[in-house]
């Protein structure tokens, strides 16, 4: 089973990398980008076969290691 975790900064938390991306896009002539926020994607291959159990296990991983839940939020996608 495969899991994808998308970790992003919570709204209200300053995102200097997002601001740099925003500025670089503007400098390259890409107009109309009002804001950019960056994050990271973590792909996991799991031995688990039950989607609910896999989601619970990955959520535990996020809470303990993969995301700083004080300033970051995460979304989990599970695929067979």
Residue, then its C-alpha position, 0 to 999 in steps of 0.5 A: x500500500x502506498x501513502x502520500x503525505x503533503x506537509x504545508x505551513x499553517x495559514x498565518x505562519x510566515x513562509x519566506x520560501x513561498x515569498x521567494x518563489x512568488x518574487x522569482x515567478x514575477x521576475x520571470x514574467x509570470x504575472x497574476x500570481x498573488x501568493x505562493x506557499x511551499x511545502x513538501x511531499x513524502x511518499x511511503x510504501x507500507x506493508x499494511x493492507x488495510x487502508x484505515x489502519x494504514x491511515x492511522x499509522x501514517x497519522x501517527x508518523x506525522x504526529x511524531x516525526x513527519x510534521x511539526x504540528x505546531x506550525x505545519x498541517x498535513x494531508x494523507x492520501x492512501x492508495x492500494 
